[in-house]
């Protein structure tokens, strides 16, 4: 799947900062890998039991 984003300068700086901070855990990670890692961490941290 392909997704295109338009980010402000500040948003791009924030994403690159997150990439720097994750570089020990994800050396050489792409922005896709960084955003996936951040999403996984957020979902894990914020998850509540799902209702049926």
C-alpha positions in Angstrom: 0.0 0.0 0.0 1.2 3.5 -0.8 0.5 6.5 1.4 1.6 10.1 0.7 1.8 12.8 3.4 2.4 16.5 3.4 4.1 17.6 6.6 4.9 21.0 7.9 8.5 21.8 8.7 7.8 21.4 12.4 6.1 18.0 11.9 9.0 16.7 9.8 11.5 18.0 12.5 9.4 16.1 15.1 9.4 12.9 13.1 13.2 13.2 12.5 13.7 13.8 16.3 11.7 10.6 17.1 13.9 8.8 14.5 17.1 10.0 16.3 15.7 9.0 19.7 14.8 5.5 18.4 18.1 5.0 16.6 19.5 2.8 19.4 16.5 0.5 19.1 16.1 0.8 15.3 19.4 1.6 13.8 19.1 2.7 10.2 15.3 2.8 10.4 13.3 4.4 7.7 10.5 6.9 8.5 8.0 4.1 7.8 9.7 1.9 10.4 9.8 4.8 12.9 6.2 5.7 12.4 5.2 2.0 12.7 7.2 1.6 15.9 5.6 4.8 17.4 2.1 3.6 16.4 2.7 0.2 18.0 4.0 1.7 21.2 1.0 4.1 21.4 -1.6 1.4 20.8 0.1 -1.0 23.3 0.2 1.8 25.9 -3.3 3.1 25.3 -5.2 -0.2 24.6 -8.3 -1.1 26.6 -10.1 -4.4 26.3 -12.2 -4.4 23.2 -15.9 -4.7 23.4 -17.7 -7.2 21.3 
